[in-house]
Amino acid sequence: MKAPKDILIADYAYELPDERIAKYPLAERDASKLLTYTHGAIAHRLFRDLPGLLPEGSLVVMNNTRVIQARLHFRKAAPDGLQGARIEVFCLEPARPADYVLMFQQTATCTWHCLIGNAKKWKAGELSRQITAEGRELTLSACRLDGDLVRFTWGDADITWAQVLDACGELPIPPYLNRQTEASDLRTYQTVYSKVKGSVAAPTAGLHFTPAVLQGLDARGIERAELTLHVGAGTFKPVKSERIEDHEMHAEWIYVPRKAVEALLRHGGECTAVGTTSVRTLESLYYIGQKIMAQPDISEEEMKVGQWEPYGERPQDGTSDLAPLQAILAWMDSHHADALHTSTQIIIAPGYRYHYVKRLITNFHQPQSTLLLLVSAFVGEEHWRDIYGYALDNSFRFLSYGDSSLLEP
């Protein structure tokens, strides 16, 4: 087996015909197909069967992030008074303030890290447009600062940034859908349990859940815990390097409440993760806990998990998987905190040892993607092709609005 850094992304290619990419979701979320992979055996079910497929009394962990209407469109003013170039400003991550909760409560002005569409046409200066938010007529302005920073102003102390985005922002559906955002996406591109605003892409494995499926989990005594990872635009970033070592993961903000850590401990450090974002958050806890064990007074800033951190030698590697969780709770006790707020850049690739995720619910991912590496690390390099081959041969729908799988190595 190659060392994780030496993995060639070309080894994770497969042919994905365009017609297999689901452009729209099914009318009934839980009517989607569910591929089950259980200790090497592959079968075909429906997602609404999920509660009966999970162990009674087990733990399911979900990402409750909510997608924001992060795309803002402006027009440059032309000298003749006509409309100039169309500029898209894609809000990626809050800068001032850097906290997501505070950001959406901001009034009058705020600053974001952004991607600029048609950036050559907007080197400097201010763009503005008229909007209506909460029944008020406002002028929303955008000013380019250094690097990727954009300062927005709307000059109303009674209108929050969340209300501004709701009034004029566009929901950023994945580029591979090759279509414009439609009104229906405002509902279908959110999980039914989404709560915490901040993502620019949905945690798509969760899109299949319905109130009926959640009630089915409850009826079998299956506990549900929630955490938050705000999905950044890096989720769409293709791996362009030949070797994984040269691909940089985008750091993403995570929020893990005390009750999620307590639930994981109650279940012996074992759970079913809904989606790769939940996996990356859960597995990051192991390395956060190890940092706390080494430095009990560590700050949340210092807890950030680096991309290659899981693959280096650590003095605490001989400890049990429960010890880092216990260390996190001890840190919360000593800091009077009810949650962890930090970020993770973790990459999970073949060679990684999973600590807390025993079953994974996930959609079918793009060829040569870091998400496919994560799946391969979970089921084994020799098995992901069997799973994807079965899905292709049996008319499963792929990517964000496609079907899903329940994987148990």
C-alpha positions in Angstrom: 0.0 0.0 0.0 1.3 3.5 -0.9 1.8 6.0 1.9 -1.2 8.4 1.8 0.9 11.3 0.5 2.1 9.1 -2.4 -1.4 8.1 -3.6 -1.9 8.9 -7.3 -5.3 10.4 -7.9 -5.5 8.7 -11.3 -6.0 5.4 -9.4 -9.4 6.8 -8.3 -10.8 7.4 -11.7 -14.0 5.8 -13.1 -16.3 6.6 -16.0 -19.3 8.6 -14.9 -21.7 9.3 -17.8 -23.4 12.7 -17.6 -26.8 11.0 -17.7 -26.0 9.3 -14.4 -25.6 12.7 -12.6 -29.0 13.5 -11.0 -29.9 17.1 -12.0 -32.9 17.2 -9.7 -33.9 15.3 -6.6 -36.8 12.8 -6.4 -40.2 14.1 -5.4 -40.0 12.0 -2.2 -36.6 12.2 -0.6 -36.7 8.8 1.1 -37.8 7.0 -2.1 -34.2 7.3 -3.3 -32.2 4.1 -3.7 -29.9 2.9 -0.9 -27.0 0.6 -1.7 -26.0 -1.4 1.3 -22.4 -2.7 1.7 -22.2 -5.0 4.8 -19.0 -6.9 5.4 -18.4 -7.3 1.7 -22.0 -8.1 0.7 -23.8 -5.6 -1.6 -27.6 -5.2 -1.7 -30.2 -2.7 -3.0 -32.8 -1.2 -0.8 -34.7 2.2 -0.5 -33.6 4.9 1.8 -36.9 4.7 3.8 -35.7 1.2 4.9 -32.8 2.8 6.8 -34.1 2.5 10.4 -34.4 -1.2 10.1 -30.9 -1.6 8.7 -29.2 0.1 11.7 -28.6 -1.6 15.1 -31.3 -1.0 17.6 -30.2 1.5 20.2 -27.2 2.7 18.2 -26.0 6.3 17.5 -26.4 8.3 14.3 -24.5 11.6 14.0 -25.6 14.3 11.6 -24.3 17.6 10.3 -27.0 20.3 10.9 -25.4 23.0 8.9 -27.7 25.1 6.6 -26.7 26.3 3.2 -26.7 30.1 2.8 -27.7 32.1 -0.3 -24.0 32.9 -0.8 -24.0 34.2 -4.4 -24.5 37.9 -4.9 -24.8 39.5 -8.4 -23.8 43.0 -9.3 -23.5 45.1 -12.4 -20.7 47.6 -13.0 -21.8 51.0 -13.9 -21.0 52.0 -17.5 -20.0 55.5 -18.5 -23.1 55.8 -20.8 -25.4 54.9 -18.0 -26.1 51.5 -19.4 -25.4 48.3 -17.4 -21.8 47.2 -17.4 -20.2 43.8 -16.8 -21.9 41.3 -14.6 -19.9 40.5 -11.4 -20.6 37.6 -9.1 -19.5 37.8 -5.5 -19.5 34.4 -3.8 -19.3 34.6 0.0 -17.0 31.8 1.2 -16.1 32.5 4.8 -16.7 35.3 7.3 -13.8 37.7 8.0 -15.0 40.6 10.1 -16.4 39.3 12.3 -14.9 35.8 11.8 -17.6 34.1 13.9 -20.5 32.7 11.8 -23.2 33.4 14.4 -22.1 37.0 14.9 -21.7 37.5 11.2 -25.3 36.7 10.4 -26.4 39.1 13.2 -24.3 42.0 11.8 -26.1 45.2 10.7 -25.0 47.9 8.3 -21.7 46.4 7.3 -19.6 43.2 7.3 -16.5 41.7 5.5 -16.2 38.2 3.8 -13.6 36.2 2.1 -15.0 35.8 -1.4 -14.6 34.3 -4.8 -15.1 36.9 -7.6 -16.7 35.9 -10.9 -15.5 38.0 -13.8 -12.8 39.4 -11.5 -10.8 41.0 -14.4 -13.7 43.4 -14.8 -13.6 44.5 -11.2 -10.1 45.4 -10.0 -11.2 48.0 -7.5 -13.9 50.4 -6.6 -17.4 49.9 -5.4 -20.4 48.0 -6.8 -23.9 48.6 -5.7 -27.5 47.4 -6.3 -30.9 48.2 -5.0 -32.6 45.5 -2.9 -35.7 45.1 -0.8 -35.2 43.5 2.6 -37.9 43.1 5.2 -40.0 45.6 3.3 -37.2 48.2 3.2 -35.6 49.7 0.1 -31.8 49.5 0.6 -28.6 50.1 -1.4 -26.2 47.1 -1.0 -22.6 48.0 -1.8 -19.5 45.8 -2.2 -16.0 47.1 -2.0 -12.9 45.0 -2.9 -10.2 45.1 -0.2 -6.9 43.3 -0.1 -6.7 39.7 -1.5 -10.1 38.0 -1.4 -11.7 40.3 1.1 -14.9 42.1 0.2 -16.7 44.6 2.5 -20.4 44.9 2.2 -22.5 47.8 3.4 -26.2 48.4 3.4 -26.5 51.2 6.0 -29.4 50.0 8.0 -29.0 49.2 11.7 -32.3 47.2 11.7 -31.5 44.8 8.9 -29.2 41.9 9.6 -26.8 40.3 7.1 -28.9 37.1 7.2 -31.9 39.2 6.1 -29.8 40.8 3.3 -28.7 37.3 1.9 -32.3 36.0 2.2 -33.5 39.0 0.2 -31.0 39.0 -2.7 -28.6 36.1 -2.5 -28.7 33.0 -4.7 -28.4 29.5 -3.3 -25.1 28.0 -4.7 -26.0 24.6 -6.2 -23.1 22.5 -7.4 -21.5 23.5 -10.7 -21.7 20.0 -12.1 -25.5 20.2 -12.2 -25.0 22.5 -15.2 -28.1 24.5 -14.6 -29.3 27.7 -12.8 -30.6 27.6 -9.3 -34.4 27.3 -9.2 -36.9 28.2 -6.6 -37.4 24.5 -5.7 -33.7 24.3 -4.7 -34.3 26.6 -1.8 -36.2 23.7 -0.2 -34.7 20.5 -1.7 -31.0 21.6 -1.3 -31.4 21.7 2.5 -31.7 18.8 4.9 -34.9 18.6 6.9 -32.8 19.1 10.1 -30.6 22.0 8.9 -30.3 24.7 11.6 -27.0 26.6 11.6 -26.4 28.9 8.7 -23.0 28.9 7.1 -22.4 26.3 4.3 -22.0 27.1 0.7 -22.8 23.5 -0.2 -25.2 21.0 1.4 -24.1 17.9 3.3 -25.9 15.9 0.7 -26.1 12.5 2.4 -28.6 14.1 4.7 -30.9 15.2 1.9 -32.6 11.8 1.9 -33.9 12.0 5.4 -37.6 12.8 6.0 -39.6 13.3 9.2 -40.8 9.7 8.7 -37.3 8.3 8.6 -36.3 10.2 11.7 -39.4 8.9 13.5 -38.4 5.4 12.4 -34.9 5.9 14.0 -36.6 7.1 17.2 -38.9 4.1 17.3 -35.9 1.7 17.2 -34.2 3.6 20.1 -31.5 4.9 17.8 -30.1 8.1 19.3 -29.4 11.1 17.1 -26.6 13.6 17.8 -25.9 16.7 15.8 -22.7 18.7 15.1 -21.8 21.4 12.6 -19.3 21.6 9.8 -19.8 24.5 7.5 -19.1 23.2 4.0 -16.8 25.5 2.1 -16.3 25.9 -1.7 -13.3 23.6 -1.3 -15.8 20.7 -1.5 -16.0 21.5 -5.3 -12.2 21.9 -5.6 -10.9 19.2 -8.0 -7.7 17.4 -7.3 -5.4 18.7 -10.0 -2.2 17.4 -8.6 -0.9 14.0 -9.7 -0.1 13.0 -6.1 -2.3 13.7 -3.1 0.6 15.2 -1.2 0.4 18.3 -3.5 -3.4 18.8 -3.0 -4.3 21.4 -0.3 -7.5 20.8 1.6 -9.6 23.8 2.5 -10.0 24.4 6.3 -13.6 24.2 7.4 -15.2 25.6 10.6 -16.6 23.0 13.0 -18.9 23.2 16.1 -19.2 20.2 18.3 -21.6 20.5 21.3 -21.0 18.7 24.6 -24.0 16.5 24.2 -22.6 15.0 21.0 -19.3 14.1 22.7 -21.3 12.6 25.6 -23.4 10.6 23.2 -20.3 9.2 21.5 -18.9 8.2 24.8 -22.2 6.5 25.9 -22.0 4.4 22.8 -18.4 3.3 23.3 -17.0 5.7 20.7 -19.0 4.1 17.9 -21.5 5.6 15.6 -23.1 5.8 12.1 -22.0 9.0 10.4 -24.3 10.8 8.0 -22.1 12.1 5.2 -18.4 12.8 4.8 -18.7 16.2 6.6 -19.8 14.4 9.7 -17.0 11.9 9.3 -14.4 14.6 9.0 -15.7 16.3 12.1 -16.0 13.1 14.2 -12.5 11.9 13.2 -11.0 15.3 13.9 -12.1 14.9 17.5 -9.5 12.2 18.1 -6.7 14.6 17.2 -8.2 17.5 19.0 -8.5 15.3 22.1 -4.9 14.3 21.8 -3.8 17.9 21.6 -5.7 18.6 24.8 -4.1 15.6 26.5 -0.7 17.0 25.6 -1.6 20.6 26.5 -4.6 20.9 28.8 -4.8 24.7 28.6 -4.8 24.7 24.8 -6.9 27.4 23.0 -9.5 26.6 20.4 -7.4 28.3 17.8 -4.5 25.8 18.6 -6.9 22.9 18.3 -7.2 23.2 14.5 -6.5 19.9 12.8 -4.0 20.0 10.0 -4.3 18.2 6.7 -1.7 15.6 7.4 -1.9 15.5 11.2 -3.4 11.9 11.3 -0.4 10.5 9.5 2.4 11.7 11.7 3.8 10.1 14.9 2.1 11.3 18.1 3.2 10.5 21.6 -0.4 9.5 22.6 -1.0 7.1 19.8 -1.1 4.2 22.2 -4.1 5.5 24.1 -7.6 4.2 23.6 -10.0 6.0 21.3 -12.2 7.0 24.2 -9.4 8.9 26.0 -9.4 11.9 23.6 -13.2 12.3 24.0 -12.8 12.3 27.8 -10.1 14.9 27.4 -12.4 17.1 25.4 -15.1 16.9 28.1 -12.5 17.7 30.7 -11.4 20.8 28.7 -15.0 21.9 28.4 -15.5 21.5 32.1 -12.3 23.6 32.9 -13.3 26.3 30.4 -17.0 26.4 31.2 -17.8 25.6 27.6 -20.8 23.8 26.2 -19.1 23.2 22.8 -15.9 23.3 20.8 -15.5 25.9 18.1 -12.5 25.3 15.9 -11.6 24.1 12.3 -10.3 21.1 10.5 -8.3 20.6 7.4 -8.1 16.8 7.8 -7.8 14.6 4.7 -8.9 11.0 5.0 -7.2 8.7 2.5 -6.3 5.0 2.3 -3.9 4.3 5.1 -6.1 6.2 7.6 -7.4 4.3 10.7 -10.9 5.3 11.6 -11.6 5.9 15.3 -15.3 6.6 15.8 -17.2 6.0 12.5 -18.3 2.3 12.2 -21.0 2.9 9.6 -21.2 5.5 6.9 -24.2 6.9 5.0 -23.0 8.7 1.9 -23.9 9.6 -1.7 -21.8 8.5 -4.8 -19.0 10.9 -5.4 -17.1 12.3 -8.3 -14.2 10.4 -9.8 -10.7 11.5 -8.6 -12.1 13.4 -5.6 -11.0 13.5 -2.0 -14.5 12.2 -1.0 -13.8 9.1 -3.0 -10.5 8.7 -1.1 -12.4 8.9 2.2 -14.8 6.1 1.1 -11.9 4.0 -0.1 -10.2 4.5 3.3 -13.4 3.3 4.9 -14.3 0.2 2.9 -10.8 -0.7 1.6 -9.0 0.1 -1.7 -10.1 -3.2 -3.2 -13.8 -2.7 -2.5 -14.8 0.9 -3.6 -14.7 -0.2 -7.2 -17.1 -3.1 -6.5 -19.5 -0.7 -4.8 -19.4 1.9 -7.6 -19.5 -0.7 -10.3 -22.7 -2.1 -8.7 -24.2 1.4 -8.5 -23.4 2.1 -12.2 -24.8 -1.3 -13.3 -28.0 -0.9 -11.4 -29.0 2.6 -12.4 -28.2 4.4 -9.2 -28.2 8.2 -9.5 -24.9 10.0 -8.7 -23.7 13.1 -6.8 -25.6 15.7 -4.7 -29.1 15.0 -5.8 -28.5 11.3 -6.4 -29.0 8.1 -4.4 -27.0 7.0 -1.4 -25.2 4.1 0.3 -24.9 2.6 3.8 -21.4 1.2 4.2 -20.3 -1.1 7.0 -16.9 -2.7 6.4 
